[in-house]
C-alpha cells in the first residue's frame, strides 16, 4: 500500500519506521480480508434465502398441480392424499417465509450495515497515504536545501521548507496514529457485532426444522397405509408399468 513506483523526490531519511509501516500494513490487511469475507457472506446468505423461498414455492405449486390433476376427481383416496400434501406444503412455505424474514432482519441487514462502513475506512487510509506522500515530498525538499551551501537565500528557503513541512508532518502523524489505534479496535469489534446475528440464524434454523419435523410427521401418519411397505409399492408400480408397456399403442415397432 505504501509502495512507491518512482524514487524521484523521495527523502533519504526514513520518516516512518519500518516496524510502524509493517504494523499498519498488517492491520489494514486484516480489515481488507474482513471486508471481502463480509461481502461474500452477505451474498451467500442472500442466495441461500432465495433458494429456500424458491424451494417452498415450488413445492406448493407441485401440490396445487396435483390437486388439479383429473385423478383427484376419480379417486377419493388420492384426493385425500394430495390434499394432505398441499396442506403440509403450505404450512412449510409459511414457516419458511417466517424463517427467511427473520434471517433477512437479523443477519443479512446487519451484514449490509457492517459492510457499509468500509468505504469510509478505505477513504481514511487513502487520506493517510496522501499525507504520507506530501510528508515525503516536503522532507526531500528540506534535505535538498540542507545539503546546499548555507548562503542567505538557501537558508531562507530552508526555513520556509521547514515551516511547510511541520504541519504536513503533524497531519500525517495524527492520521497514522488514529488509524493504528482504531483499526485493531474495529477488527476486534466484529465478534460482539456478529455474534447476536449468528445466534439468531441458528435459532431460526432450529425453529424451522423443528416445525418441519412436526409437519412431515403429521403428513406421514396421514399417508402411511399399513401392509404397504415401500418395497411392495415399488413392485406394484413395476407391475402396473409392465401392463402399460404391453398396450399396443406404446409397444415398440
C-alpha positions in Angstrom: 0.0 0.0 0.0 2.9 2.3 0.7 4.8 1.1 -2.4 6.3 3.9 -4.4 7.0 3.2 -8.1 9.4 6.1 -8.6 12.0 7.4 -6.1 12.1 11.0 -7.5 11.6 13.5 -4.7 11.9 10.8 -2.0 13.8 11.8 1.2 16.9 10.0 2.3 15.7 10.0 5.9 13.4 7.1 6.9 10.4 9.2 8.1 8.2 6.3 9.0 9.9 3.4 10.9 9.7 0.1 9.1 8.1 -1.5 12.1 5.3 1.1 12.1 4.7 0.6 8.4 4.6 -3.2 8.9 2.1 -2.8 11.7 -0.1 -0.6 9.5 0.1 -3.0 6.6 -0.8 -5.9 8.8 -3.8 -4.2 10.5 -5.2 -2.8 7.2 -4.7 -6.2 5.5 -6.9 -7.8 8.2 -9.6 -5.3 7.5 -9.4 -5.8 3.8 -9.9 -9.5 4.3 -12.8 -8.9 6.7 -14.4 -6.6 4.1 -14.2 -9.3 1.5 -15.5 -12.0 3.9 -18.4 -9.8 4.9 -19.3 -9.1 1.3 -19.1 -12.8 0.4 -21.1 -13.9 3.4 -23.9 -11.4 2.7 -24.0 -12.6 -0.9 -24.1 -16.3 0.1 -26.8 -15.6 2.7 -29.0 -13.9 0.1 -28.5 -16.8 -2.4 -29.4 -19.2 0.4 -32.7 -17.5 1.4 -33.7 -17.0 -2.2 -33.1 -20.7 -2.8 -35.1 -21.6 0.3 -38.1 -19.5 -0.9 -37.9 -20.9 -4.4 -37.9 -24.5 -3.0 -41.0 -24.0 -0.8 -42.9 -22.0 -3.5 -42.1 -24.8 -6.0 -43.4 -27.4 -3.5 -46.7 -25.6 -3.1 -47.1 -25.3 -6.9 -46.5 -29.0 -7.3 -49.2 -29.8 -4.7 -51.6 -27.4 -6.5 -50.8 -29.0 -9.8 -51.6 -32.4 -8.3 -54.9 -31.2 -7.0 -55.9 -30.1 -10.4 -55.0 -33.5 -11.8 -58.0 -35.4 -13.2 -57.1 -38.4 -11.0 -58.3 -36.4 -8.0 -61.8 -36.3 -9.5 -61.8 -40.1 -9.9 -60.1 -41.4 -6.7 -61.2 -40.1 -3.3 -58.2 -41.7 -1.6 -55.8 -40.0 -4.0 -57.6 -36.7 -3.5 -57.3 -37.0 0.3 -53.6 -37.8 0.0 -52.9 -34.8 -2.3 -55.0 -32.5 -0.1 -52.9 -33.6 2.9 -49.7 -32.9 0.9 -51.0 -29.5 -0.2 -51.8 -28.5 3.4 -48.3 -29.6 4.5 -46.6 -27.7 1.7 -48.5 -24.5 2.5 -47.5 -24.9 6.2 -43.9 -25.4 5.2 -44.0 -22.4 2.9 -45.4 -20.2 5.7 -42.8 -21.2 8.2 -40.1 -20.9 5.5 -41.2 -17.3 4.9 -41.0 -16.6 8.6 -37.5 -18.0 8.7 -36.3 -16.0 5.7 -37.8 -12.8 7.1 -36.0 -13.4 10.4 -32.7 -14.1 8.7 -33.1 -11.0 6.5 -33.8 -8.8 9.5 -31.2 -10.2 11.9 -28.4 -11.5 9.7 -28.4 -10.0 6.1 -29.3 -6.5 7.1 -26.6 -6.3 9.8 -24.1 -7.7 7.3 -25.1 -5.0 4.9 -24.8 -2.2 7.5 -21.4 -3.6 8.6 -20.2 -3.6 5.1 -21.3 0.0 4.5 -18.6 1.2 7.0 -15.6 0.0 4.8 -15.8 2.8 2.2 -15.2 5.4 4.9 -12.4 3.3 6.3 -10.7 2.9 2.9 -11.1 6.7 2.3 -9.3 7.4 5.7 -6.5 5.1 4.6 -6.2 6.9 1.2 -6.0 10.3 3.1 -3.3 8.9 5.3 -1.4 7.7 2.2 -1.8 11.2 0.5 -0.5 12.8 3.7 2.5 10.5 3.7 3.3 11.4 0.1 3.2 15.1 1.0 5.3 14.5 4.0 8.0 12.7 1.9 7.9 15.3 -0.8 8.5 18.2 1.7 11.1 16.2 3.7 13.0 15.7 0.5 12.8 19.4 -0.2 14.2 20.2 3.3 17.0 17.7 2.8 17.9 19.3 -0.6 18.4 22.7 1.0 20.2 21.2 4.0 22.8 19.8 1.6 23.5 23.1 -0.2 26.0 25.7 0.8 24.5 27.8 3.6 24.0 31.1 1.8 21.4 33.7 2.8 18.9 32.7 0.1 19.4 29.0 0.8 18.9 29.5 4.5 15.7 31.4 3.8 14.4 28.7 1.5 15.4 26.1 4.1 13.5 27.9 6.8 10.4 28.2 4.5 10.6 24.5 3.6 10.8 23.5 7.3 7.8 25.7 8.0 5.9 24.0 5.2 6.9 20.6 6.5 5.8 21.0 10.1 2.0 21.0 9.6 2.2 18.3 7.0 4.2 16.1 9.3 1.9 16.7 12.1 -1.1 15.9 9.9 0.4 12.6 8.8 1.4 11.6 12.3 -2.1 12.3 13.6 -3.8 10.3 10.8 -1.3 7.5 11.2 -1.8 7.3 14.9 -5.6 7.4 14.7 -5.7 4.5 12.2 -3.2 2.4 14.1 -5.3 2.9 17.3 -8.7 2.4 15.7 -8.1 -0.3 13.1 -7.5 -3.1 15.7 -10.5 -1.9 17.7 -12.7 -2.0 14.6 -11.4 -5.5 13.7 -11.9 -6.9 17.2 -15.4 -5.5 17.4 -16.6 -7.9 14.8 -17.2 -10.6 17.3 -19.5 -8.6 19.5 -21.3 -7.3 16.4 -21.9 -10.6 14.6 -22.5 -13.0 17.5 -26.1 -11.9 18.0 -26.7 -12.3 14.3 -25.3 -15.8 14.1 -27.2 -16.9 17.2 -30.4 -15.6 15.6 -29.5 -17.6 12.4 -29.1 -20.8 14.4 -32.3 -20.2 16.4 -34.3 -19.5 13.1 -33.0 -22.8 11.6 -33.8 -24.7 14.8 -37.3 -23.4 14.9 -37.9 -24.0 11.2 -36.6 -27.6 11.2 -38.5 -28.4 14.4 -41.7 -27.3 12.7 -40.8 -29.3 9.6 -40.4 -32.4 11.8 -43.9 -31.9 13.1 -45.4 -31.1 9.7 -43.9 -34.1 7.9 -44.6 -36.3 10.9 -48.2 -35.5 10.7 -48.2 -36.0 6.9 -46.5 -39.4 7.3 -49.3 -40.5 9.7 -51.9 -39.5 7.2 -50.3 -41.1 4.2 -48.9 -44.3 5.5 -51.0 -47.4 4.7 -50.4 -50.5 6.9 -49.4 -53.5 5.0 -47.9 -51.5 2.1 -44.2 -51.1 2.7 -42.0 -49.2 0.1 -40.8 -52.5 -1.4 -44.4 -53.7 -2.1 -45.3 -50.3 -3.5 -42.4 -50.5 -5.8 -43.3 -54.0 -7.0 -46.9 -52.9 -7.6 -45.7 -49.9 -9.6 -43.5 -52.1 -11.7 -46.4 -54.5 -12.4 -48.6 -51.6 -13.5 -45.9 -50.2 -15.7 -45.5 -53.6 -17.3 -49.2 -53.6 -18.1 -49.0 -50.2 -19.7 -46.0 -51.3 -21.8 -48.0 -54.2 -23.0 -50.6 -52.0 -24.7 -50.3 -51.8 -28.4 -50.2 -48.0 -28.5 -46.9 -48.0 -26.6 -45.4 -51.2 -28.0 -42.1 -51.0 -29.8 -42.3 -51.1 -33.6 
